[in-house]
Amino acid sequence: MNWLISYPRSGSTYFRYCIEFVTKFPTIGYFYDYKNIDYPIGSLIDLGVSLQKFPILVKRHEFSDIKNNHDIIVLIIRNPYEAIIRHHLSCDKKNLDDQIDYYFNILNQFDLCENKKIFIYYEDIVRDLNTQILKILNFLNENINQDNLKSLLDNQDFHRKQAISLYEKYQAPSLTKGNSLIYHLKKYDREYNFIKNKISNYSLNDKYLWSYYD
């Protein structure tokens, strides 16, 4: 099994969209009895995906379902300030301490697990989608259809808007429409400073999060 792990609001929907478009394999999330963004993206919009194929990635926001050491883990990391504030606000401002612990628990578990694993940054997906797609598909030993990849990259703005439209239909509104990487951390000073003080001495900062700090 190939797992796609991320803290919520870290761009997994857009990345799943791109992977499905290039490979024509489905990705899935959690199982519900109603149609939502965790269905294969190709079941919500026509991307030419073969829905009968085994999913190339299974999305989760925690490690609890990963039981096999032979499973492969792909982690998407997003700016902790931006991701935590976004999710905190979307959850009716649930305890901010809990959201910080949630974010860093995912990172801790990824660091400790002995599975074959790789991580990428959401910001790199936005800035250099080609490199991140190639990085992950090569890591998964998947064949890369260059025509599909070129079509995605040549029409990247269209596909980004289409992915955002799906996200808004099935999940939640997008305040930035993907146009800002630091919208929330610049707007919510109190939450930003609270998170900054709490995580300043986190042991894995230098290993995973160094680029997000002043």
Solvent accessible surface area in square Angstrom, and as a share of the most:
residue,aa,sasa,rsa
1,M,98,0.44
2,N,29,0.15
3,W,15,0.05
4,L,0,0.00
5,I,0,0.00
6,S,0,0.00
7,Y,5,0.02
8,P,12,0.07
9,R,41,0.15
10,S,3,0.02
11,G,16,0.15
12,S,9,0.06
13,T,13,0.08
14,Y,24,0.09
15,F,0,0.00
16,R,0,0.00
17,Y,1,0.00
18,C,0,0.00
19,I,0,0.00
20,E,0,0.00
21,F,25,0.10
22,V,1,0.00
23,T,19,0.11
24,K,44,0.19
25,F,61,0.25
26,P,3,0.02
27,T,0,0.00
28,I,29,0.15
29,G,0,0.00
30,Y,55,0.21
31,F,160,0.67
32,Y,104,0.39
33,D,140,0.72
34,Y,126,0.48
35,K,105,0.45
36,N,12,0.06
37,I,4,0.02
38,D,11,0.06
39,Y,68,0.26
40,P,24,0.15
41,I,1,0.00
42,G,12,0.12
43,S,36,0.23
44,L,27,0.13
45,I,45,0.23
46,D,129,0.67
47,L,10,0.05
48,G,49,0.47
49,V,19,0.11
50,S,40,0.26
51,L,77,0.38
52,Q,168,0.75
53,K,81,0.34
54,F,139,0.58
55,P,27,0.17
56,I,5,0.03
57,L,0,0.00
58,V,5,0.03
59,K,13,0.05
60,R,18,0.06
61,H,29,0.13
62,E,51,0.23
63,F,16,0.07
64,S,71,0.46
65,D,60,0.31
66,I,26,0.13
67,K,169,0.72
68,N,74,0.38
69,N,109,0.56
70,H,163,0.73
71,D,12,0.06
72,I,33,0.17
73,I,0,0.00
74,V,0,0.00
75,L,2,0.01
76,I,3,0.01
77,I,5,0.02
78,R,15,0.05
79,N,13,0.07
80,P,0,0.00
81,Y,6,0.02
82,E,1,0.00
83,A,0,0.00
84,I,0,0.00
85,I,0,0.00
86,R,41,0.15
87,H,21,0.10
88,H,9,0.04
89,L,41,0.21
90,S,51,0.33
91,C,25,0.15
92,D,133,0.69
93,K,131,0.55
94,K,125,0.53
95,N,86,0.44
96,L,19,0.09
97,D,50,0.26
98,D,85,0.44
99,Q,14,0.06
100,I,4,0.02
101,D,77,0.40
102,Y,63,0.24
103,Y,9,0.03
104,F,12,0.05
105,N,73,0.37
106,I,5,0.03
107,L,4,0.02
108,N,54,0.28
109,Q,58,0.26
110,F,4,0.02
111,D,34,0.18
112,L,139,0.69
113,C,28,0.17
114,E,159,0.71
115,N,13,0.07
116,K,95,0.40
117,K,62,0.26
118,I,27,0.14
119,F,61,0.25
120,I,2,0.01
121,Y,39,0.15
122,Y,21,0.08
123,E,11,0.05
124,D,47,0.25
125,I,0,0.00
126,V,44,0.25
127,R,168,0.61
128,D,64,0.33
129,L,3,0.02
130,N,52,0.26
131,T,61,0.36
132,Q,14,0.06
133,I,0,0.00
134,L,49,0.25
135,K,85,0.36
136,I,0,0.00
137,L,0,0.00
138,N,90,0.46
139,F,40,0.17
140,L,13,0.07
141,N,125,0.64
142,E,51,0.23
143,N,145,0.74
144,I,36,0.18
145,N,74,0.38
146,Q,114,0.51
147,D,114,0.59
148,N,28,0.14
149,L,7,0.03
150,K,126,0.53
151,S,43,0.28
152,L,0,0.00
153,L,52,0.26
154,D,90,0.47
155,N,71,0.37
156,Q,50,0.22
157,D,72,0.37
158,F,117,0.49
159,H,11,0.05
160,R,49,0.18
161,K,117,0.50
162,Q,40,0.18
163,A,2,0.02
164,I,26,0.13
165,S,65,0.42
166,L,14,0.07
167,Y,35,0.13
168,E,60,0.27
169,K,147,0.62
170,Y,54,0.20
171,Q,93,0.41
172,A,19,0.15
173,P,106,0.67
174,S,15,0.10
175,L,115,0.57
176,T,26,0.15
177,K,95,0.40
178,G,24,0.23
179,N,114,0.58
180,S,36,0.23
181,L,32,0.16
182,I,74,0.38
183,Y,68,0.26
184,H,9,0.04
185,L,26,0.13
186,K,138,0.59
187,K,116,0.49
188,Y,55,0.21
189,D,89,0.46
190,R,166,0.60
191,E,11,0.05
192,Y,41,0.16
193,N,75,0.38
194,F,82,0.34
195,I,0,0.00
196,K,74,0.31
197,N,119,0.61
198,K,93,0.40
199,I,5,0.03
200,S,63,0.41
201,N,142,0.73
202,Y,39,0.15
203,S,100,0.64
204,L,23,0.11
205,N,12,0.06
206,D,122,0.63
207,K,118,0.50
208,Y,6,0.02
209,L,0,0.00
210,W,163,0.57
211,S,64,0.41
212,Y,31,0.12
213,Y,58,0.22
214,D,159,0.82
